[in-house]
Amino acid sequence: MWPPERPAADLHQRLEHLWLACSGSVSHPSDLYRLAQAIKTLKEQNWLNATVADTEWDIPALLAGDTDHSVLLVKNSDLVCYFSEDGQLTGPVTFLARGNIIECMDVMRAQDLSVKTEECSEGVNLLTILPSG
């Protein structure tokens, strides 16, 4: 069901809040800050984004309905598990992306995030950001 029923599931807002809670320096931005900036850019390009509870992570159900928008979804638990308190990525975080995946990857790479993709179905990809090093 799209959009997710929880209006507070705005990914950019959550990432920005997490970043503010982190102690990373702006001159050396954390992975979380750079991800938040990438998502902000995607939102400016009309991508919709949300965090999703593990119990709601049903790809066909998440993608049903609105097919007019590019969408970037991530499990909330992955954000919690794979970002350290200082905003560094400690493990791979996989997003569900529907839309122009090249555009999405370019935005992520412009923020110096390492990404890989795997096609899930036509027009739908799993985009994974990877820790540095």
Phi and psi in degrees as a GROMACS rama.xvg file:
@    title "Ramachandran Plot"
@    xaxis  label "Phi"
@    yaxis  label "Psi"
@TYPE xy
-121.733  138.064  TRP-2
-75.508  162.255  PRO-3
-55.4884  148.626  PRO-4
-70.173  -15.6913  GLU-5
-88.1284  107.718  ARG-6
-64.9871  -21.4127  PRO-7
-82.943  11.296  ALA-8
-86.9642  20.4104  ALA-9
-65.9712  111.19  ASP-10
-61.0169  -45.3992  LEU-11
-59.3877  -45.8672  HIS-12
-61.505  -42.6211  GLN-13
-65.6191  -43.2358  ARG-14
-65.558  -39.8675  LEU-15
-63.2944  -41.3351  GLU-16
-62.5596  -44.7757  HIS-17
-61.6697  -40.6517  LEU-18
-63.3293  -42.9961  TRP-19
-61.1818  -28.8571  LEU-20
-78.8898  -12.9477  ALA-21
-88.9308  162.391  CYS-22
-103.606  17.589  SER-23
-64.3185  147.261  GLY-24
-84.567  141.901  SER-25
-68.3031  -29.3209  VAL-26
-70.113  -24.4789  SER-27
-129.905  76.1003  HIS-28
-63.7071  143.219  PRO-29
-70.449  166.187  SER-30
-59.1955  -40.1866  ASP-31
-64.3464  -41.8303  LEU-32
-62.6293  -44.9494  TYR-33
-64.8614  -37.4054  ARG-34
-64.5488  -42.9972  LEU-35
-60.7483  -38.7807  ALA-36
-67.4165  -39.319  GLN-37
-63.1817  -43.3669  ALA-38
-66.6718  -37.288  ILE-39
-59.5253  -44.477  LYS-40
-62.882  -43.9253  THR-41
-62.4409  -39.5832  LEU-42
-61.4802  -38.5503  LYS-43
-65.2483  -21.7834  GLU-44
-97.52  19.9981  GLN-45
71.0663  22.3296  ASN-46
-78.2231  142.016  TRP-47
-94.9453  147.161  LEU-48
-145.519  154.186  ASN-49
-163.763  155.342  ALA-50
-95.3163  150.157  THR-51
-130.617  137.656  VAL-52
-67.1939  148.029  ALA-53
-53.8806  -38.0731  ASP-54
-68.7599  -18.3206  THR-55
-99.829  1.40488  GLU-56
-78.6543  77.9939  TRP-57
-124.133  100.934  ASP-58
-55.1274  -50.3097  ILE-59
-58.7902  -41.5239  PRO-60
-67.1655  -39.1823  ALA-61
-65.3076  -32.6051  LEU-62
-93.6273  -4.20516  LEU-63
-68.9807  149.44  ALA-64
94.3381  -119.375  GLY-65
-59.5061  109.778  ASP-66
-109.804  5.06543  THR-67
-84.5166  -12.216  ASP-68
-116.386  148.971  HIS-69
-76.5904  140.321  SER-70
-132.272  139.405  VAL-71
-129.737  115.327  LEU-72
-122.627  149.451  LEU-73
-147.018  149.29  VAL-74
-72.2157  131.107  LYS-75
-58.3331  -39.2987  ASN-76
-63.1705  -31.5416  SER-77
-66.751  -39.8663  ASP-78
-63.4592  -41.1381  LEU-79
-68.5109  -43.2422  VAL-80
-73.0441  -36.3781  CYS-81
-108.679  13.9839  TYR-82
-121.488  128.653  PHE-83
-75.2176  171.793  SER-84
-60.5196  -26.8823  GLU-85
-92.7765  10.9848  ASP-86
84.9701  13.0301  GLY-87
-90.2129  141  GLN-88
-76.4194  123.986  LEU-89
-108.064  -10.4865  THR-90
-158.419  168.281  GLY-91
-69.1909  139.583  PRO-92
-119.926  123.645  VAL-93
-104.816  131.486  THR-94
-109.427  150.494  PHE-95
-95.525  121.662  LEU-96
-124.261  126.165  ALA-97
-121.339  123.44  ARG-98
138.802  -159.048  GLY-99
-74.1917  95.6454  ASN-100
-65.8144  -31.8203  ILE-101
-63.8993  -44.0754  ILE-102
-58.5568  -46.0285  GLU-103
-62.664  -46.1552  CYS-104
-63.1927  -40.353  MET-105
-60.7219  -41.3666  ASP-106
-64.9083  -43.3821  VAL-107
-63.4015  -44.9859  MET-108
-67.0035  -32.0918  ARG-109
-63.2545  -23.8526  ALA-110
-94.9204  14.579  GLN-111
61.9255  36.6999  ASP-112
-100.267  135.566  LEU-113
-84.9316  124.768  SER-114
-131.41  153.479  VAL-115
-138.796  156.993  LYS-116
-130.25  157.818  THR-117
-142.208  127.765  GLU-118
-70.8517  130.169  GLU-119
-95.9985  -45.5692  CYS-120
-160.338  175.385  SER-121
-57.9151  120.301  GLU-122
82.0574  -1.36652  GLY-123
-124.808  128.844  VAL-124
-129.783  156.06  ASN-125
-98.6581  119.899  LEU-126
-110.15  121.871  LEU-127
-114.122  127.193  THR-128
-94.2699  139.011  ILE-129
-114.649  145.806  LEU-130
-62.4208  149.399  PRO-131
-69.0657  152.228  SER-132
